[in-house]
Amino acid sequence: MGEARSPLQARFAPSGSDTTAWSGLHGSSLALALERAAEASAEVHLLVARSSHQAAMLKQDLDLLASGSVPILLMPDRETLPYDPFSAHPDIVSQRLAALSALAKLEKGLVIVPAAILMQRLPPVSHVLANHIDLAPGQSLDIAAFRDSLVRSGYEVTEQVYQSGQFAVRGSVMDLYPSGLDQPVRIDLFDDEIDSIRYFDVETQRSDASLEQLSLAPAREYPGNPAAFDAFRRAFRYRFAVDTRKISLYQDLRQGVHPQGLEQYLPLFFDDTEHLFNYFNTPPSLVLQHGYDDSLQALWLQVQERWEQRRHDTERPVLEPDELFFNLADIQARMMPLDQLLLAESPVRGIETKTFDSAEPPRLDIHERGHNPAEALQSFASDFPGRIMFAADSAGRREFLTETLAAFDIRPRRFDAWRPFMESDAATGICVLPVGSGFVVPGELAVITETELFGGRARTTVSTEAAERDPESIIRNLADLETGAPVVHEDHGIGRYQGLEVLEIDGRPAEFLMLEYAGKDKLYVPVSSLHLISRYTGSAPESAPLHRLGSDQWAKVRKRAAKQVRDVAAELLDLYARREARQGHGFELDAKLYAEFCAGFPFEETPDQQQSIASVLRDMESSQPMDRVVCGDVGFGKTEVALRAAFVAVQGGRQVALLVPTTLLAQQHHSTFSDRFADWPVRIELLSRFRTGKQSAKVLEDLENGKVDIVIGTHRLLQSSVKFERLGLVIVDEEQRFGVRQKERLKQLRAEVDLLTLTATPIPRTLNMALSGIRELSIIATPPARRMAVKTLILEWDRAMMREALARELQRGGQVFFLHNEVRSIQRIAREVAELAPNARIAVAHGQMKEKELEKIMLDFYRQRFNVLVCTTIIENGIDVPTANTIIVNRADKFGLAQLHQLRGRVGRSHHRAYAYLVVPDRRSMTRDALKRLEAIASMEELGAGFTLATHDMEIRGAGELLGEEQSGQIQQIGFSLYSELLTRAVNALRHGQEPELEGPLRQGIEIDFHVAALIPDDYLPDVHSRLTLYKRIASAADEAALRDLQVEMIDRFGLLPDVVRNLFRLASLRLEAAALGINRIDIGAQGGRIEFDENSHADPAGLVALIREQPERYKMSGPLKLRIEAQLEDPAERMELAASLLSKLAN
């Protein structure tokens, strides 16, 4: 047993030594010792952690304490249980395969794996390395062969790429989302040579930065080509004596579908599977964390238990444990020849143990009260002979900590990271260093975290995010339109969409939208008139009121709605006029400082967020008081809008008040604001029950004297005793949760200051158009990227399944919401949960608790002191808990669609696969509506448009809240889009002093016919949803610039435009010109044709007369509104040229 040494001097034993052990490494000193030893070693070391959670913690500590020159890799576990019917999330699969690909090239460094990986049979090294492809511009590429190799590597062919492991081919363009990359790439080919490789945005589908080289790892742990599937099916039939017709997994494979959980049959794909050790170029030395062997034994027991439960399942037969996993003896035999280092908690008998001189830091609590609140800390700082690093969890906490320490005369030097501190001679330092726990190396070094100083932690996890869905008016958008869905045609009313059909007209193909009306009447709408069609939202799709073609039913309905729209518009304008008359403060924006502040936002703004921020800044710079509402689902980035508004107000010398409904939200906002303003001279205070009377009195006094810049609090802020010196901005979060009295008090404040309201009640974007300039609305409908879709399962109460769900989450170090919405029996349910998960730390939370007790429980759950929260729906608008990724909803049949969507939104806020289990009684006892709701929510796993569609009942509620309940009835009759459009027209007409004309057609459909094929052929774009959306966007384009952008986008996404698509754009362009001149129809064929004018046409009469005078044999008037054209025009391009030149002459 060697003498105690410093972790900074740690070294691995030379290769070929006997097994050694390290002990005495406390807290994060373990990571420091490992990093120092790896730095000094020329070999690869494999660190086996006892759990996924431990592996992730060690990786984080190593990254924070690293000098940067040693490669540190983490290979994650699949995060599923043995024999699970689910696959790991594509991102996790991608990380695993990227790590396996890297192992073969690794010559020195540290690889971290959870113990479970030693037990997993992995694909052969040849599968991972042979399917590794390197590409670069200028290289020749046979697209058919490349496509086959991608399929063999497990990539999946889709119409549009949106997640890791997918690719799409369109002519000479290939989109691909490679394993291990955060963004998809677009490969452009010129003949058979790669012209360019660029990243592109998943949502806008537009490409940006170029790549010089692309390295592709396989997308799955098994091959995905038809030959491999055939071989698998043969092996499956040979291995299991079952009726394959009843096995959905087998049938899915026959259809070429990748079924969930196929990794549980990995050995059937290959002659041999391999062990992790086979992937290393040279055998690694092992570093084994204390308890890793217990984890392996527990896992082996779990494997056998779950095999025992499933071995008789004829619909999903399972392989025996030894076929799918390496048993304990096997693992032991593979480890035997390798060098081993045990990370022990105390010296190990019979093994040479190096004992390190490190200790847990002493308790240095700073008490809020008392004669000398920081006595222990002060004496430690003055007596400790070595260097001290104060480790803060975030930039905001660093500022708070710096101030707190300064109050006790401790002034550490600030550093950006650990390494500069170690290279400096500073005696004390402070930096953002969220290590797992602190440690002391006697006489040499101490790392003191917030846990030692304050007991609790303020940790949140950050994930990199990027812009996601382009929220092109979700309701008007026709993407995702299913056959049978109700749509509104502005001239004919509500019918059901029955698909796109190609019909022969005059011997040329044309594509039509087929709609079915009451009495099975059919209407064919040309794709050029898609601007007249919108999705119907207003009530449940199955109860949409269908109209009869050719009757006056639709006209009557519209007339009723139009009358009411006029009244609503007048009322809104009255409000608007009153607001216009008020004067407020116009802020000046210092662009340089503002840009610096924005740089502190760790994510990329979504397009909606950028738009909302721009609107808020515009309002604040104007001299009229702002009154803007920002709507957006939980976690969609409303807080960042508030932060930037607060910055502008404070920088303009005004104070900011942020009003929130609960103390807990106040705490969370306080920590967020402190973080973002950490590097700025801004004082932020919290007024809540967590502050003592003395502290609150001091805050109120400083607020009145102008010493506090931003104050955050609950309705306490609305009391008359709260006085400001120069209040400039009030931000209200979750306005809908304040009472009438509080809203009245807000209205008094509103008169002279800027008001920004944040709310999660979604009000559709179309309503925003209608109300623009009345009550300013900004809508954030774009979910942040990497918000994972939540795996949603509907099941009856089943103890085994519940046990599994809890085990799956707790095993990966996560947390669970168990929702039971009945206070009477909640304790009984909590006892049942405790039986199902004996090792869980369980807390109970419901609305009948004292508010202070409830908030303490929620805060403890947020800080991971509990890992299962048995609760009622009070969590619906709770705080953000990124580590909670499983929610179990008991009696889910009792909830509405919107509420289930909101509850499910509590999980899936990080890059882990999240699960929502909806527990229901026997299906026979459920109502038809309840079943439909549950099926709808289970099918809508993707985020984005699904959000607005899933919550159409919420939209209507939102509209009712904004406009009053009576309107909801009219909205139901004519559909949301049309109601909004009528309202916009009424508001604009009244604003210009005109009487609104609401009963005539909204947009005259201009008919243009050049007797030429104009469509998007299905061999250019096979996906019907994408075609439908593009037809709609072309028909609705507002001007030439919009059409040009669309052409660029289509060429970028699908390749060069065929002639028939170019015709479609030319027609759309001519239609815009004709509309501006008031022309109703242009029809020009091989023998000539005619142009029909509207009664109120703006065409230049002098131009028309000159035209007829110059070429009387070619142009003649036929009646007052029709111009006849007589000419031989065989070439369709000639017809369009003629029309374009006529329109330009008539416009002069």
KOLPAGU-590870 format. One record per residue (C-alpha): x, y, z; residue in one letter. Coordinates in steps of 0.001 Angstrom, whole numbers, plus 500000, padded with zeros to 6 digits. Example, Ala and Ser with C-alpha at 12.3 -4.5 7.8 and 13.67 -1.06 7.14 Angstrom:
BEGIN
512300495500507800a;513670498940507140s;
! end
This chain:
BEGIN
500000500000500000m;501708503213498836g;501726506461500776e;498923508957500192a;499442511157497150r;497701514075495474s;495096513396492731p;497078515897490626l;499962513367490586q;497811510348489610a;499314507935487066r;498066504607485655f;500224501538486374a;502443500498483434p;500966498026480958s;501266494368482024g;501132495142485780s;499032493168488248d;495590494481489154t;495855497723491149t;493357499864493045a;492875503550493825w;491092504706496962s;490546507938498852g;489226509936495870l;486270511998497080h;483696513854494956g;484937515151491642s;488609514591492604s;488092511183490922l;487611512895487529a;490641515107488188l;492853512077488976a;491601510145485918l;492201513108483633e;495769513610484938r;496563509906484578a;495069509688481042a;497064512803480021e;500306511107481066a;499477507725479488s;499999506666475862a;497253503990475985e;493476503730475689v;491647503205478995h;488077501929479212l;486244503291482250l;483304501055483274v;480784503056485341a;478172501338487482r;475199503072485771s;474261505351482881s;473809508212485340h;477310507708486783q;478800507490483280a;477170510791482277a;478266512486485537m;481880511292485085l;481910512469481462k;480626515904482543q;483221516210485345d;486035515043483038l;485046517577480364d;484947520391482952l;488292519489484571l;490089518466481356a;493132520160479959s;491640519522476528g;494278517313474875s;492962513849475885v;490100512410473790p;487203511543476128i;484390509441474577l;481087508335476071l;479160505404474621m;475625505608476045p;473400502697476988d;470267502177474864r;468075503439477759e;465638500574477209t;465097497482479359l;466077493946478279p;463514492515475794y;461808495926475453d;459425496208472489p;460855499740471836f;464009500853470110s;466340503428471591a;465814506991470400h;467526507607466994p;469811510196468621d;471065507639471171i;471601505015468438v;473479507673466476s;475757508472469482q;476437504765470077r;477410504085466463l;479517507247466248a;481389506088469395a;481886502539467997l;483205503982464704s;485694506150466628a;487037503306468812l;488983501589466012a;490965504789465309k;491604505684468971l;495259505442469996e;495092507091473431k;492352508506475639g;489505507572477922l;486306505784476855v;483436505792479365i;480658503171479253v;477941502095481691p;478467498506482952a;475413497313480962a;477349497681477681i;479779494925478724l;476802492564478680m;475354493619475306q;476072491684472141r;477022494280469510l;476994494078465695p;480225492757464135p;483002495327463747v;482741494753459980s;479106496018459962h;480144499310461560v;483425499833459706l;482484498407456282a;479417500646456222n;481460503716457144h;481478505986454078i;483581509117453404d;482337511651450846l;483755514916449462a;482862517349446640p;484450516336443313g;484157512620444133q;482151510493441696s;479084508805443137l;476834506150441638d;473520507201443162i;471861503753442863a;474833501993444500a;475073504694447176f;471366504365447911r;471810500586448353d;474756501045450711s;472731503527452795l;469845501056453067v;472333498343454018r;473696500667456745s;470197500938458200g;469216504343456777y;465531504702456007e;464081506185452777v;461542508957453511t;459801511701451556e;461311514357453810q;464240514031456218v;463579515095459828y;465563512826462158q;468825510913462388s;469073507830460128g;466870509024457228q;467548509922453585f;465529511118450579a;466482511121446878v;464936513568444401r;466568513480440990g;470118514798441377s;469561515959444968v;469966513732448021m;469045514722451594d;470628512708454378l;470647512855458201y;473917511101459156p;474510509283462441s;476438511402464933g;475666514769463235l;473349517408464739d;472062518577461355q;471079516908458064p;473056517452454846v;472096517948451187r;474275516384448478i;473978517994445024d;475166515952442053l;476292517139438642f;475973514030436447d;477639511413438634d;479972513804440488e;479324515398443893i;478935519115443195d;478394520265446796s;477609518998450309i;475714521480452504r;473953521463455833y;470247522294455677f;467491523264458069d;465009520484458878v;462039522819458916e;462554525415456232t;464326522730454118q;466702525487452929r;470443524731452764s;473249526838454255d;476928526115455214a;479052523865452973s;481161520885454086l;484508519896452651e;484117516299453798q;481409514040455219l;482010510897457277s;479016508556457524l;478551505977460280a;475753503362459907p;472307504455461128a;471299501253462931r;472987498415464746e;471603496003462130y;471611496112458284p;468439497443456661g;468522496227453065n;465938493762451631p;468511490923451457a;469314491322455171a;465572491401456010f;465042488187453972d;467930486479455765a;466542487682459105f;463084486264458319r;464611482900457403r;466625482874460643a;463486483883462561f;461418481021461131r;464255478592461800y;464724479818465386r;461060480100466511f;458334477541465920a;455489480090465654v;452793481195463218d;454507484176461571t;451153485502460278r;450301486530463856k;453626488267464478i;453369491966463646s;457139492427463787l;457604489750461113y;454816491168458946q;456243494705459245d;459581493416457979l;457840491860454980r;456562495340454129q;460105496720454461g;459212498637457655v;461737498879460522h;459696497663463524p;460361498974467033q;462598496853469255g;464291494949466420l;467626495250468291e;466298492542470641q;466827490103467715y;470272491387466680l;471944487911466635p;469504486761463918l;471014489322461501f;474609488122461780f;476529484862461918d;478375486215464958d;477901489127467308t;480810490828469027e;481824492247472371h;482767495869472967l;486421494854473503f;486616493644469873n;486192497223468635y;489506498453470073f;492578498455467856n;494760497410470801t;493318495850473981p;492284498644476386p;493243498848480059s;490174498670482284l;489225501202484957v;486371499717487011l;484166501915489171q;483260500556492591h;479922498692492334g;480169497918488601y;480039494155489362d;476886494557491491d;475286496402488564s;476168493563486200l;474684490973488586q;471504493019489036a;471220493406485254l;471719489666484671w;468953488933487199l;466706491466485426q;467476489834482052v;466435486423483393q;463327487769485122e;462123489581482013r;462930486575479841w;460903484391482223e;457929486811481902q;458102486870478091r;459350483429477060r;455840482100476356h;454700485120474295d;453780483609470912t;453136487017469303e;456589488335470164r;458874485359470872p;462183486211472573v;465737484910472295l;467291483189475295e;469470485375477552p;472726483755476363d;471861484486472728e;471301488168473298l;473670488929476178f;477096487833477414f;476692486083480770n;478737486979483839l;481283484164483391a;481801485175479779d;482398488816480718i;484818487759483462q;486801485595481017a;487079488499478539r;488249490897481264m;490826488508482727m;493736489155480280p;493325492970480435l;495089495333482862d;492632496356485575q;492410499310487923l;489706499213490623l;488275502531491810l;487573501490495416a;486055503358498332e;488702501986500767s;491961499996500406p;491377496514498899v;492930493560500696r;495423491588498611g;495674494231495858i;498223497012495625e;496190500110496492t;497244503697495889k;495566505855498488t;494978509435497493f;494958512359499821d;491577513950499194s;488553514571501380a;484998515790501184e;484854519543501747p;483638520621505205p;480124522060505626r;480573525789505104l;476888526791505260d;476134530475504961i;473160530995507280h;470541533616506496e;470283534714510109r;472568534708513085g;475340536777514573h;478125535609512215n;476418533876509268p;479604532797507407a;481923532010510295e;482860528497509052a;483587529750505525l;485682532702506689q;487841530598508972s;488306527934506223f;489328530607503668a;491845532210506024s;493312528945507412d;493511526762504266f;497123526821503013p;496344525788499411g;494343527310496551r;490541527535496593i;488186527409493597m;484537528395494150f;482483526409491589a;479209528059490534a;476438526208488685d;475774528961486141s;476782532510485220a;473927533977487292g;474905531906490323r;478516533017489819r;477459536669490147e;475300535925493166f;478152533960494755l;480691536734494043t;478428539287495792e;477766536965498727t;481482536233499219l;482381539926498923a;479995540657501812a;482285538458503972f;485450539996502547d;486328537025500317i;487191538247496808r;488148535421494433p;489556536177490949r;487126535370488131r;488103532735485533f;486357531494482386d;487236527847483012a;489223525428485205w;492367525248483108r;493255529005483215p;492867528858487025f;495281525911487282m;497790527719485079e;497540530931487130s;498982531744490546d;495665532985491994a;495052531875495591a;491273531936495176t;489238531757491986g;485603531541490922i;484147530222487665c;481151528446486178v;482063524827486990l;478980522644487615p;480942519571488810v;479104516747490611g;480553517574494053s;483405519458495711g;486612518076497255f;489689519094499203v;493301518030498545v;494836518942501938p;497348521776501767g;497048521999497989e;493604522565496492l;489929522913497459a;486932522969495100v;483900524378496933i;480496524025495218t;477214525682496102e;476103522524497901t;478746523173500593e;477689526820500915l;473903526746500559f;472813523113500760g;470663523195497605g;471628523368493948r;470248525524491228a;471163523192488425r;469378523070485096t;470574521190482049t;471184522931478768v;470823521341475363s;471799522873472050t;468770523868470064e;468122525138466568a;465151526546464664a;462409524046463975e;459005524396462207r;458242527287459898d;454765528118461214p;453224529055457900e;449760529788459219s;449170526293460503i;445431526259459966i;445537527508456385r;448379525111455661n;447125521935453994l;450098519679454788a;449095516589456826d;445560516842455397l;444047513374455656e;441416512004453281t;437982512787454745g;439151515908456592a;436774518902456372p;437904521948454359v;436263525295453579v;435845526540450003h;435128530265450164e;432421530142447496d;430829526742448184h;431171526134451933g;432364523139453917i;433100519814452207g;435410516848452790r;438780516461451075y;438958513201449079q;442427513472447531g;444219514851444476l;443115513567441063e;444668514001437617v;441994514494434891l;442438514851431112e;441159518265429928i;441432518991426171d;443893516104425909g;446311517478428551r;446703516369432188p;445580518704434987a;445531518065438726e;442423518784440846f;441484518669444492l;438381516540444889m;435872517673447534l;432722515852448592e;429697517829449830y;426379516897451444a;424436514323449384g;427732512925447971k;428002515860445505d;431536516270444176k;433444519441443363l;436757519406441450y;438906522418442355v;441830523211440002p;445138523384441859v;445533526963440651s;442531527906442848s;443843526436446078l;443975529906447638h;440178529542447988l;440585526465450196i;441501526349453884s;441482523673456551r;438278523693458641y;438824524232462366t;435901525168464487g;434630521924465979s;435557518234465902a;436240517154462275p;433541514465462367e;430844516997463348s;431781519639460738a;428561520989459110p;428734519897455411l;426931522160452928h;424915521276449847r;426280522407446474l;424016524739444534g;421811525698447520s;421687529064449346d;422584527390452679q;426221528611452617w;425211532138451602a;422832532383454617k;425457531122457051v;427970533640455722r;425462536469455940k;424810535771459639r;428523535597460380a;429229538772458380a;426671540772460399k;428304539746463631q;431833540279462354v;430945543916461633r;429904544494465270d;433044542829466619v;435215544949464292a;433558548186465435a;434087547276469086e;437750546434468458l;438344549726466634l;436871551651469532d;439429549985471828l;442174550759469355y;441290554454469125a;441304554838472916r;444754553265473067r;446139555419470246e;445336558562472225a;447702557689475118r;451324558785475305q;454127556657476785g;457931556493476815h;459901555674473654g;463059553699474474f;466259554175472513e;468088550990471598l;471862550804471924d;472448548254469135a;475983547318470239k;475083546600473869l;471894544825472825y;473819542535470427a;476220541691473272e;473294540756475525f;471704538602472800c;474959536689472381a;474351535240475858g;471347533216474569f;472706529645474287p;470210528510471623f;469314529596468121e;466114531644468024e;463189530057466222t;461725532187463382p;458638532926465504d;460799534010468405q;462754536409466205q;459526537899464906q;458098538339468417s;461305539971469670i;461372542362466689a;457728543357467350s;458373543977471056v;461415546155470293l;459400548128467729r;456652548720470312d;459142549821472970m;460865552291470641e;457494553868469784s;456117556634472017s;452798554827472426q;452585552487475422p;453067548845474415m;450280546374475095d;451457543125473524r;450520539524474234v;453045536779473397v;451330533380473066c;453235530121472911g;453233526620474353d;455253525845477477v;458970525707476664g;458672527495473297f;460888530418474362g;458600533198475644k;461005533963478523t;463764535033476130e;461384537617474629v;460773538958478159a;464527538995478949l;465318541110475899r;462478543546476615a;463723543863480216a;467253544573478957f;466043547389476692v;464001548940479546a;466852548765482096v;469386550045479597q;466957552952478971g;467086553840482672g;463675552418483643r;462637549761486168q;461007546448485267v;458401544481487237a;457842540803486377l;454602539440487759l;454058535670488068v;451231533579489586p;453272531320491916t;456276531623494210t;457867528669492460l;457721530323489047l;459107533478490665a;462098531447491919q;462669529930488487q;462425533297486710h;464740534870489290h;467406532274488596s;466950532618484783t;467140536433484896f;470134536374487269s;471897534018484849d;471348536172481790r;472183539469483519f;475202537946485307a;477719539968483298d;475757543251483451w;475518545881486214p;471841545127486800v;470292544500490227r;467574541854490253i;465473541173493356e;462807538674494314l;459701539539496347l;458197536286497583s;457341534336500716r;460791532717500609f;462238536094501689r;462188537247505312t;460208540350506322g;463455542281506767k;464739541326503313q;461408542245501676s;461303545637503435a;464825546397502153k;463829545438498592v;460725547700498756l;462786550618500039e;465444550181497328d;462710549816494713l;461249553193495691e;464718554775495658n;465479553358492221g;468305551075493374k;466562547906492101v;466396547524488301d;464265544389487953i;461882543021490564v;460230539607490229i;457282538642492397g;453797537226492771t;450605539341493160h;452394540909496143r;453787543320493502l;450287544662492863l;449804545883496456q;449580549628496837s;452548549589499257s;454852548705496349v;456191551950494862k;458619552442491987f;460855555381491228e;460616555074487421r;458677551998486325l;458962551509482546g;457909547930481792l;455537545421483387v;455813541783482267i;452970539449483234v;453501535695482964d;450454533377482647e;447928536248482709e;445002533814482636q;445868532727486191r;445292536136487804f;441931537131489270g;439622539972488196v;440769542370490964r;444410541861490066q;443665542447486382k;441928545734487276e;445028546883489166r;447093545945486102l;444852548074483890k;445669551111486058q;449386550415485648l;448910549863481929r;447984553474481214a;451480554871481511e;453918551968481133v;454732549318478518d;452958546039479201l;454115542647477914l;451931539628478654t;453107536027478224l;450475533307477973t;450326529628477065a;446693529644475907t;447259529185472189p;445463531736470061i;445823530806466388p;448021532838464138r;445157533639461772t;443435535539464554l;446573537595464868n;446094538858461312m;442547539803462108a;443463541726465217l;446692543281464018s;446985546746465485g;444220546257468034i;445576544209470867r;449049543428469611e;449592539677469428l;452747537671468756s;452515533929468364i;455327531446468929i;454063528226467360a;457497526776466619t;458776524152469048p;462508524361469753p;464596521767467941a;465531518546469724r;462321518709471759r;461889514979471302m;458564513541470268a;457148511694473267v;456525507932472901k;452844507645473899t;451289504344474994l;447702503586475969i;447295500674478354l;445037499273481033e;446322499197484635w;448966496481484632d;451379496208487554r;454136494574485485a;453975497341482875m;453960500060485587m;456969498461487294r;458743498423483955e;457923502061483148a;459258503196486531l;462357500985486262a;463141502216482734r;463221505854483845e;464862505421487257l;467555503179485821q;468795505997483560r;468850508474486470g;465641510251485431g;462438511288487214q;458769510301486869v;455480512192487160f;452736509800488295f;449488511683487782l;446417510626489760h;443783513354489764n;441855512442492935e;443103513801496252v;440926511344498219r;442873508282497078s;446254509792496208i;448039508409499313q;446854504882498487r;448209505254494955i;451522506553496356a;451761503389498503r;451131501241495403e;453847503122493504v;456234502506496426a;455537498755496134e;456198498867492384l;459475500804492755a;460890499982496220p;464069502037495651n;462285505175494440a;462257508398496480r;458558509324496336i;456788512603497119a;453084513502496902v;451782516881495676a;448198518118495298h;446240521358495321g;444758520939498814q;448181521213500476m;449367524433502080k;450967526482499330e;454301526699501120k;454464522917501637e;453505522324498007l;456164524676496726e;458829523060498892k;457952519625497455i;458003520939493877m;461364522626494444l;462813519455495995d;461583517453492994f;463184520009490675y;466463519579492568r;466188515784492227q;465767515073495944r;462777512929494915f;462615510934491716n;458899510067491601v;456199512693492111l;452690511331492671v;450520514363491919c;447291515834490561t;447016518166487534t;448700520960489517i;451793520124487465i;449974521266484315e;451537524744484494n;454453523827486727g;458136524448486499i;460405522979483873d;462056519720485052v;464395518615482233p;465321515350483998t;461680514171484217a;461120512126481065n;458311509745481986t;454723510645482839i;452089508090483814i;448522509457483668v;446031507369485618n;442434507379484255r;443531509281481144a;440030508812479695d;438783511564482031k;440923514278480410f;440294516434477343g;442593516388474331l;444143519767475083a;444776518857478704q;446441515559477772l;448614517444475295h;449589519948477992q;450368517180480514l;452413515246477994r;454351518452477374g;455741518177480924r;458190515530479675v;460461515320476634g;462313518549477375r;465782517146476836s;467517514873474327h;466365511682476096h;463511509599474717r;460459510502476817a;457488508236477555y;453843509028478309a;451717506125479587y;447978506806479441l;446347504359481843v;442666503648481117v;439972501290482418p;438668498397480317d;438061499811476833r;434503498500476759r;433540500812479619s;434964503939477935m;432903506415475917t;433500506619472174r;434716510212472535d;437242509305475219a;438638506521473027l;438918508884470066k;440719511508472132r;443246508973473379l;443857507549469926e;444340511065468574a;446920511942471203i;448767508638470756a;448966509144466992s;450211512721467310m;453662512028468622e;455363514591466390e;455599518215467480l;454728521207465322g;451529521368463273a;450293518535465470g;450364520990468348f;447815523285466743t;445721520444465382l;445680518481468622a;444536521587470436t;441819522841468161h;439425522720471099d;441886525007472850m;442078527336469843e;438391527883469968i;438612528538473689r;441403531006472996g;439262532769470421a;436323532887472778g;438505534426475468e;439718537102473116l;436473537919471351l;433748536836473782g;431881533527473834e;429140534360471297e;431602534363468434q;432573530745469003s;429225529719467510g;429841531651464304q;433367530317464082i;431941526820464248q;429554527589461381q;432043528997458857i;435413527771460159g;438190529674461773f;440185530885458750s;437226532442456999l;435999534116460210y;439441535650460727s;439612536815457144e;436188538454457271l;437201540160460507l;440421541483458924t;438451542906456001r;435874544513458279a;438530546113460469v;440421547499457453n;437262548877455827a;436035550578459013l;439502551976459682r;439371553714456262h;435861555014456915g;434172552575454483q;431266550222455056e;432636546637454970p;431414544531452032e;431429541085453570l;428807539117451695e;430435539089448249g;433236536675447393p;436435537347449322l;438800536773446432r;437579536618442902q;439084533416441512g;440773534622438279i;440551531991435569e;443611531663433341i;443798528994430659d;446515528675428015f;445539525084427140h;448868523825428424v;449783521273431125a;450678523098434388a;451137520815437399l;453731519214439709i;454228515711438264p;454404512863440744d;457670511595439264d;459213514966440246y;457594515053443708l;455871511780444685p;454620512871448149d;451001513999447843v;451103516117451056h;454129518062449834s;452486518611446418r;449325519858448067l;451244522294450277t;453254523639447342l;450163524057445148y;448596526015447987k;451697528172448464r;451971528916444726i;448262529817444478a;448467532011447601s;451766533787446749a;451273537517447325a;453744538862444755d;456496538094442240e;459173537991444961a;457270535267446848a;456971533211443631l;460692533648442930r;461570532458446461d;459344529432446003l;461057528522442724q;464497528788444360v;463305526630447258e;461852523943444953m;465040523770442849i;467087523561446056d;464910520783447486r;463822518747444448f;466156519641441570g;465579521597438327l;461940522415437504l;460307520399434688p;458506522439431998d;455043521693433415v;456100523160436802v;457584526217435099r;454196526651433357n;452507526552436773l;454725529417438015f;454215531422434798r;450427531100435197l;450612532166438853a;452704535211437866s;450250536241435116l;447345535730437531r;448923538262439936l;449254540823437114e;445685540185435952a;444338540581439510a;446044543987439856a;444277545164436656l;440836543805437612g;440725541107434925i;438448538111435618n;439511535705432893r;442206535057430274i;441646532167427851d;444114531856424937i;444477528723422779g;445958527768419384a;443334529887417466q;443414532922419800g;441046533609422697g;439634536321424963r;440244538536427984i;437272539404430257e;437392542551432419f;435683543244435726d;433203546152435883e;435631547986438175n;438739547153436122s;441867549349436460h;443069548561432924a;444201551650431014d;441385552489428514p;443795554522426316a;446128551511426060g;443190549299425072l;442008551743422357v;445575552054420980a;445889548268420835l;442699547866418775i;443588550804416510r;447087549409415758e;446007545797415048q;442238545791414271p;442412542393412527e;443903540844415705r;442041542582418573y;438285543348418757k;435926544267421611m;432995541915422003s;430635543840424301g;431868546379426894p;433946543915429001l;435418541368426576k;438488541673424330l;438674539031421526r;442060537885420200i;442294536256416747e;445736534764416016a;447477531483415193q;449392530579418384l;450477526922418155e;453296527281420722d;452031527594424348p;455107529734425231a;453982532209422536e;450501532431424124r;451997533283427506m;454369535857425950e;451398537501424221l;449389537614427467a;452348539129429348a;452872541878426746s;449099542661426658l;448969542976430455l;451945545312430513s;450321547553427816k;447042547604429741l;448856548553432947a;450486551732431571n;
! end
